[in-house]
């Protein structure tokens, strides 16, 4: 489950609960325009929020307060132990219990 927050009267409030992953979430990395999420079943998601749509809704993909689901790589059977991401370069790296290190890169430009 991913939870999105927004500033409200000097504090934070939850604006949306979204179930994206069925396994425990291991890593969340957020930038101004990127959000990377990695889960224990080696499922990963990369969200993008275009600058011109800040606070609005995107026209395609999953709509979560302007965030568009950009990429969800295929899962593997290996249980992931750690996830790191370089969101500005649209990359997510995962390390599995089986010793496999995977680097996911975006294949299209936004």
C-alpha positions as CSV (number, residue, x, y, z in Angstrom):
1,X,0.0,0.0,0.0
2,X,1.2,3.5,-0.8
3,X,0.1,6.5,1.1
4,X,0.1,9.9,-0.4
5,X,0.3,13.0,1.9
6,X,-0.4,16.7,1.3
7,X,0.3,19.8,3.4
8,X,-2.8,20.9,5.2
9,X,-3.0,23.9,7.6
10,X,0.6,23.7,8.6
11,X,0.7,19.9,8.8
12,X,0.4,16.8,6.8
13,X,-2.8,14.8,6.0
14,X,-3.3,11.6,4.2
15,X,-4.9,12.2,0.8
16,X,-5.0,8.7,-0.7
17,X,-4.3,5.1,0.2
18,X,-3.3,3.0,-2.9
19,X,-2.6,-0.7,-2.9
20,X,0.1,-1.3,-5.5
21,X,2.2,-4.1,-4.0
22,X,1.1,-7.3,-2.4
23,X,4.4,-7.8,-0.5
24,X,5.9,-5.6,2.2
25,X,7.3,-2.3,1.0
26,X,11.1,-2.2,1.6
27,X,12.0,1.2,0.1
28,X,10.4,4.5,-0.8
29,X,12.4,7.2,-2.4
30,X,10.8,10.5,-3.3
31,X,11.9,13.5,-5.3
32,X,10.1,16.6,-6.5
33,X,8.9,14.9,-9.6
34,X,9.7,11.2,-9.0
35,X,8.5,8.5,-6.5
36,X,10.2,5.1,-6.4
37,X,8.8,2.1,-4.4
38,X,10.4,-1.3,-4.0
39,X,8.7,-4.3,-2.4
40,X,9.9,-7.7,-1.0
41,X,8.6,-9.7,-3.9
42,X,10.9,-7.8,-6.3
43,X,8.0,-5.7,-7.6
44,X,8.9,-2.1,-8.1
45,X,7.0,1.0,-9.2
46,X,8.3,4.3,-10.5
47,X,5.8,7.3,-10.5
48,X,6.3,10.6,-12.3
49,X,4.5,13.9,-11.7
50,X,5.1,16.4,-14.5
51,X,6.0,19.9,-13.4
52,X,3.1,21.5,-15.2
53,X,0.6,19.2,-13.5
54,X,1.7,19.7,-9.9
55,X,-1.4,19.3,-7.7
56,X,-3.5,18.2,-10.7
57,X,-4.4,15.0,-12.3
58,X,-2.5,13.3,-15.2
59,X,-4.3,12.4,-18.4
60,X,-3.1,8.8,-18.5
61,X,-2.1,6.0,-16.2
62,X,-2.9,5.7,-12.5
63,X,-4.2,8.9,-11.2
64,X,-3.1,9.8,-7.7
65,X,-3.0,13.5,-7.1
66,X,-1.1,14.1,-10.3
67,X,1.3,11.1,-10.0
68,X,1.4,8.8,-13.1
69,X,2.5,5.2,-12.8
70,X,5.5,5.1,-15.2
71,X,7.0,1.7,-14.8
72,X,6.5,-1.6,-13.0
73,X,9.2,-4.1,-13.8
74,X,8.4,-7.8,-13.8
75,X,8.7,-9.7,-10.5
76,X,11.0,-12.6,-9.8
77,X,10.7,-15.4,-7.3
78,X,13.7,-14.0,-5.3
79,X,12.9,-12.2,-2.0
80,X,14.4,-8.7,-2.3
81,X,16.5,-7.6,0.7
82,X,17.2,-4.0,-0.3
83,X,16.1,-1.5,-2.9
84,X,17.8,1.8,-3.9
85,X,16.8,4.3,-6.6
86,X,18.2,7.2,-8.6
87,X,14.9,8.8,-9.5
88,X,16.3,11.7,-11.6
89,X,17.9,9.1,-13.9
90,X,14.8,6.8,-13.7
91,X,16.7,3.8,-12.2
92,X,15.8,1.4,-9.5
93,X,18.3,-1.2,-8.2
94,X,17.3,-4.3,-6.1
95,X,19.3,-6.9,-4.3
96,X,17.8,-10.4,-3.8
97,X,18.2,-13.1,-1.2
98,X,19.5,-15.3,-4.0
99,X,22.5,-12.9,-4.5
100,X,21.1,-11.4,-7.7
101,X,21.5,-7.6,-8.2
102,X,19.1,-6.1,-10.7
103,X,19.3,-2.6,-12.2
104,X,16.1,-1.4,-13.9
105,X,16.3,1.6,-16.2
106,X,13.5,3.5,-18.0
107,X,13.3,2.6,-21.7
108,X,11.4,5.7,-22.9
109,X,11.8,9.4,-22.2
110,X,9.1,11.4,-20.5
